[in-house]
Amino acid sequence: MTNPALGAVADLLDDRSYHIEFNGHLTNHVKHAVIALAGIGAPEHLIRDYYTEYARLTAYGFPLEPKRTTGQVIDAGNWREYLGQRVHFTAYHEFFDTEVRRLGIDGALATYAPELLHGWIGAFTHATIHLGWAVWAGHPGMTAEALAYLTFSAVPVTPGDRAPSPYADAADPWESLLRLSAGWAADTEFRSAVESVIDHTDTVTELHPELRRSGLQARVAAIAAADIPALADTPAWVGDGADRRAELRRAVTLLYLAVPGDFVVLHLITSLFALEVIADRLDSAAERDRIHDLFWAGLRIIIAAERKIPDPRKLRALADIYPDTGPETGDLPVAEFEVAARRAWLEDEEHNPKLVFVLRQWWEEHRRPAYRHAAAQFTRTPLLPPSFDEPPND
């Protein structure tokens, strides 16, 4: 059953006219936009117009592509066979449709999400976002679509057992981020290891050719496979029994405020929301802790691969500007979020309503000004690299 917040536009989530990607590896985000726009109060006609226009021409300047046919059959015996190979999406969608009908949303999550989330940074986190937002919407078909996309695009955040690093004993997410930032600024061996991988991405034979065309996704996948010690430990705060949700939200939001409007870091906010939604539906506390571990591993890989690790002095200054004390009160914060929401209704770039949607929910829970201020820092659709002059490899 679909979340009642979606009201009269829930039928848009049922639409199966379009492939999950377009022009190669670019993700079809239109259902994310439906959920976010509805969640921030956009009128029905605006959401429907957005859906129609996005399908006709996305912000990247390409239309959505029609659903693909398949001659492949995916079943319980072979569903792992093509994991992360970017093939047979429609067959995977059909398989997970059957599984969601058989098990329900929660049962399908419990059966498949723990394994699939090892690859959560694939498709630049969009498959994970698709899943978390589908679960929030309570939509079985979109959930099946998302599980198929996770299988199709998986990029593991860990190639194997992770070695300890100088940052492993950090007491909480904020300290982990500060130590990573300080290491990036001062540890030439760490930085050189990252730069060497990025400089030689073309030599990583495991990468799908379409990821090379992406540039960004190739760098992320190459760093994920490199097992650089500073990016590959499990922090001490994971699994220590404490509730780290508020700390993770604050750390990621301050990271975004350090590079306001940054397209890459914005995805860490919307994917953390998705992973929290998924974690809430899993019965096991150990699985929820593991999701935090996977998120932190993926965050470090992404910001290292894209060189988005801020100077530690800037992070400390932001922490002073936004101390974790006392909730905001009064009418002004509510009014400012309403302005941000109405601005987001006007955006062609769907990441902006998603940003407002998530940060308003976090603000309503914690009442911290950092969420309000970050929600107003909109992003722009990035320019595509020259590699897009070449045709897709799918």
PyMOL commands that set and color helices and strands:
alter all, ss='L'
color gray80, all
select helices_A, chain A and resi 4-14+30-39+44-56+89-119+122-137+140-153+173-186+188-199+201-203+209-214+216-226+229-231+245-258+263-281+285-305+312-321+332-345+351-366+369-375+386-389
alter helices_A, ss='H'
color red, helices_A
select strands_A, chain A and resi 21-22+26-27
alter strands_A, ss='S'
color yellow, strands_A
deselect
rebuild
show_as cartoon
